[in-house]
Amino acid sequence: MTVQVIAVTGGKGGVGKTNVAINCAVALAQRGKRVAILDADFGLANVDVLLSLPVRRNIEQVLDGECSIEEVMLSGPAGVRIIPASSGTRRLTRLNELEQAGLIRAFSTLASQLDVLIVDTAAGIADSVLTFANASQELLLVLCNEPSSLTDGYALIKLLNRDFGRQRFRVLANMVADDREGRQLLAKLASVCEQFLSVNLLYSGAIPFDVQLREAVKKQRSVLDYAPSAPASRAFRQLAEEIERWPVPRQAGGHMEFFVESLLMPVPASSGGAQ
């Protein structure tokens, strides 16, 4: 079996990135995919909070050899599994050789159990965000219709392109009126990128502003579970269909081994804060 690794990132906070990661995972699971979410926001881990799931162990205890990665995982809606982060730690990006080997081994055991791993990165353009984004096979950049979202989205693309040579970026418009507004957002971002960068921006759809999605957040549930017929739920199902058309890695284990090994490579010294 092959594993597809998708990083969901936003360049800034407040664009709804974690909600996108959760509902995207649920939509894929409802289509029969075996899905896990890695909460890679080590400053403010909140996938578990948004789904009202009690966390007893996290990935740090896997590194300490106290438990397996399977024992850490939480069970979410539609059978989605969540690998919770340890808030307030940067440890995953500063591991010794023994811990690195343990992490590779832990994730390698997951390869046979998953079809898709969704990585919910932190906000911003810190080294840890760049590391997770670059290690993932696909990068889904979440934009909303605010100047700061476009500015920070561009900064993230620029860093990943300049320091890692990444050229393909998938863009999802969130909290927009309709698909037309979503495509206009992509066009704005593309016009800036075309002037200074050689990158390929691919439109992955739009999630409409939806009161029922906000209600689902308050209830600590995915909108697909809370209001299956809501406009946002329909949009997430369309996104899941779109993702199923993305190319899947052919090698055994898919992208999982490359993902973990890439996490452990040092980030180029010039990255992390350039505008």
C-alpha positions in Angstrom: 0.0 0.0 0.0 1.1 3.6 -0.6 0.6 6.5 1.8 -0.1 10.0 0.6 1.3 12.7 2.9 -0.5 16.1 2.8 0.6 19.2 4.7 -2.1 21.7 5.5 -0.6 25.1 6.1 -1.7 28.7 6.1 1.2 31.1 6.4 -0.7 32.9 9.2 -3.1 32.1 12.0 -6.9 32.6 11.7 -7.3 31.2 8.2 -9.1 28.0 9.5 -6.2 25.7 8.7 -6.9 23.1 11.5 -10.6 23.0 10.6 -9.7 22.3 7.0 -7.3 19.5 8.1 -10.0 17.9 10.3 -12.9 18.1 7.9 -10.7 17.1 4.9 -9.6 14.0 6.9 -13.2 13.2 7.8 -14.4 13.6 4.2 -11.6 11.3 3.0 -12.5 8.7 5.7 -16.1 8.8 4.6 -14.9 7.8 1.2 -13.3 4.7 2.6 -9.7 6.0 3.1 -7.7 5.2 6.2 -6.7 8.6 7.5 -4.6 10.0 10.3 -3.9 13.6 11.3 -0.5 14.5 12.7 -0.9 17.6 14.9 2.4 19.4 14.1 1.6 22.6 15.9 4.0 22.2 18.8 3.2 25.7 20.2 -0.6 25.4 20.3 -1.6 21.9 19.6 -5.4 22.0 19.1 -6.7 19.2 16.9 -7.7 17.3 20.0 -9.4 20.4 21.5 -11.5 21.1 18.3 -12.8 17.5 18.5 -13.1 17.4 22.3 -10.8 14.4 22.6 -8.9 13.7 25.9 -5.1 13.4 25.4 -3.3 11.1 27.8 -0.2 10.6 25.8 1.5 12.4 22.9 4.3 11.9 20.4 6.9 13.0 23.0 6.3 9.8 24.9 6.8 7.8 21.8 10.3 9.4 21.5 11.0 8.5 25.1 10.1 4.8 24.3 7.3 4.9 26.9 4.7 3.7 24.3 4.1 3.0 20.7 2.7 5.4 18.2 -0.5 3.3 18.0 -1.0 3.8 21.7 -0.8 7.6 21.3 -3.3 7.8 18.6 -6.8 9.1 19.4 -10.0 7.9 17.6 -11.9 10.7 15.9 -15.0 11.1 13.7 -15.4 8.6 10.9 -12.5 6.5 12.2 -10.0 9.3 11.6 -7.0 8.8 13.9 -5.2 11.7 15.5 -1.5 11.8 16.6 -1.5 14.6 19.2 1.4 17.0 19.6 3.0 18.1 22.8 2.2 21.8 23.2 5.1 24.0 23.9 7.9 21.8 22.6 10.1 22.0 19.6 11.6 18.7 20.3 10.7 16.9 17.0 13.0 19.3 15.2 15.9 18.7 17.7 16.3 15.0 18.1 19.4 12.9 18.8 20.3 10.0 16.6 18.6 7.4 18.8 15.4 9.5 18.9 15.6 10.0 15.1 15.8 6.2 14.6 12.9 5.7 16.9 10.8 8.2 15.1 11.5 6.7 11.7 10.6 3.2 13.1 7.4 4.5 14.7 6.1 6.1 11.5 7.3 3.2 9.4 4.9 0.9 11.4 2.0 3.2 10.3 2.7 2.9 6.6 0.8 -0.4 6.3 -2.2 1.1 8.3 -2.8 4.3 6.4 -3.8 5.6 3.0 -3.4 9.3 3.9 -1.5 11.2 6.5 -2.6 14.8 6.9 -0.1 17.1 8.7 -1.6 20.1 10.4 1.3 22.5 10.6 1.7 25.5 12.9 0.8 29.0 11.6 3.6 31.3 10.4 6.9 30.6 8.6 9.0 29.2 11.4 11.5 26.5 10.7 9.2 23.7 12.0 6.5 24.8 9.6 9.0 24.8 6.6 10.3 21.4 7.7 6.9 19.7 7.8 5.7 21.5 4.7 8.7 20.5 2.6 8.7 16.9 3.9 5.1 16.3 2.7 4.4 15.1 -0.7 1.6 17.6 -1.2 1.2 21.0 0.3 -2.3 22.5 0.7 -2.0 26.3 1.3 -5.2 27.7 3.0 -6.0 31.3 2.1 -8.8 33.6 3.2 -9.7 37.0 1.7 -7.5 39.1 3.9 -4.4 41.0 2.8 -2.3 39.4 5.5 -3.3 36.0 4.4 -2.1 36.7 0.9 1.1 38.3 2.1 2.0 35.5 4.5 1.0 32.9 2.0 3.4 34.4 -0.5 6.2 34.5 2.1 5.8 30.8 2.8 5.8 30.0 -0.9 8.9 32.1 -1.4 10.8 30.4 1.4 9.9 26.9 0.3 10.7 27.7 -3.3 14.0 29.5 -2.6 15.4 27.3 0.1 14.0 23.9 -0.8 13.3 24.2 -4.5 9.6 23.4 -4.1 7.6 24.4 -7.1 4.1 23.0 -6.8 1.6 24.4 -4.3 -2.1 23.6 -4.1 -4.3 26.5 -2.9 -7.6 26.2 -1.1 -9.7 29.3 -0.5 -11.5 29.3 2.9 -14.4 31.3 4.3 -15.2 32.9 0.9 -18.6 33.7 -0.6 -18.3 31.3 -3.6 -16.0 29.6 -6.0 -15.6 32.9 -8.0 -14.2 34.7 -5.0 -11.9 31.7 -4.4 -10.5 31.8 -7.9 -10.0 35.6 -7.6 -7.9 35.0 -4.5 -5.7 32.5 -6.4 -5.4 35.0 -9.2 -4.1 37.7 -6.8 -1.6 35.4 -5.3 -0.5 34.1 -8.7 0.0 37.6 -10.1 2.6 38.3 -7.3 4.3 34.9 -7.6 4.6 35.2 -11.4 6.7 38.4 -11.0 9.3 37.0 -8.7 9.1 33.2 -8.5 9.0 30.1 -10.8 6.2 28.2 -9.1 3.0 26.3 -10.1 -0.1 27.2 -8.1 -3.0 24.7 -8.5 -6.5 25.6 -7.4 -8.0 23.0 -5.1 -11.4 24.6 -4.6 -13.2 26.9 -2.1 -14.9 26.3 1.3 -17.8 28.8 1.7 -18.3 30.9 4.8 -20.9 28.8 6.7 -22.7 29.6 10.0 -23.1 25.8 10.5 -19.3 25.4 10.4 -19.0 27.9 13.2 -21.7 26.1 15.2 -19.8 22.8 14.6 -16.6 24.4 16.0 -18.5 25.5 19.1 -19.8 22.0 19.6 -16.3 20.6 19.0 -17.4 18.5 16.1 -16.5 18.3 12.4 -19.0 20.0 10.2 -19.5 16.8 8.2 -20.6 15.1 11.3 -22.6 18.0 12.8 -24.4 19.2 9.6 -23.8 16.8 6.7 -25.9 18.8 4.2 -24.3 22.2 5.1 -22.6 24.1 2.2 -19.2 23.7 3.9 -19.8 19.9 4.2 -20.5 19.6 0.5 -17.4 21.6 -0.3 -15.2 19.3 1.9 -16.7 16.3 0.1 -15.7 18.0 -3.2 -12.2 18.6 -1.8 -11.9 14.9 -0.9 -12.9 13.9 -4.4 -10.2 16.4 -5.7 -7.6 14.9 -3.5 -8.3 11.4 -4.7 -7.3 12.6 -8.2 -3.9 13.8 -7.0 -0.9 11.6 -7.9 0.0 8.9 -5.3 3.6 7.9 -4.8 4.5 4.5 -6.3 7.2 3.3 -4.0 6.4 0.8 -1.2 5.2 2.7 1.9 4.4 5.7 -0.3 5.8 8.9 0.9 6.0 7.9 4.6 9.7 7.1 4.8 10.7 10.1 2.8 8.5 12.3 5.0 10.1 11.2 8.3 13.7 11.3 7.0 13.1 14.8 5.5 11.8 16.0 8.9 15.2 15.1 10.4 17.3 17.1 7.8 18.5 20.5 8.9 16.6 23.5 7.7 18.7 25.8 5.4 20.3 28.5 7.5 18.8 31.3 5.3 15.2 30.4 6.0 12.7 31.3 8.7 11.7 34.9 8.6 12.6 36.3 5.2 10.0 38.4 3.5 
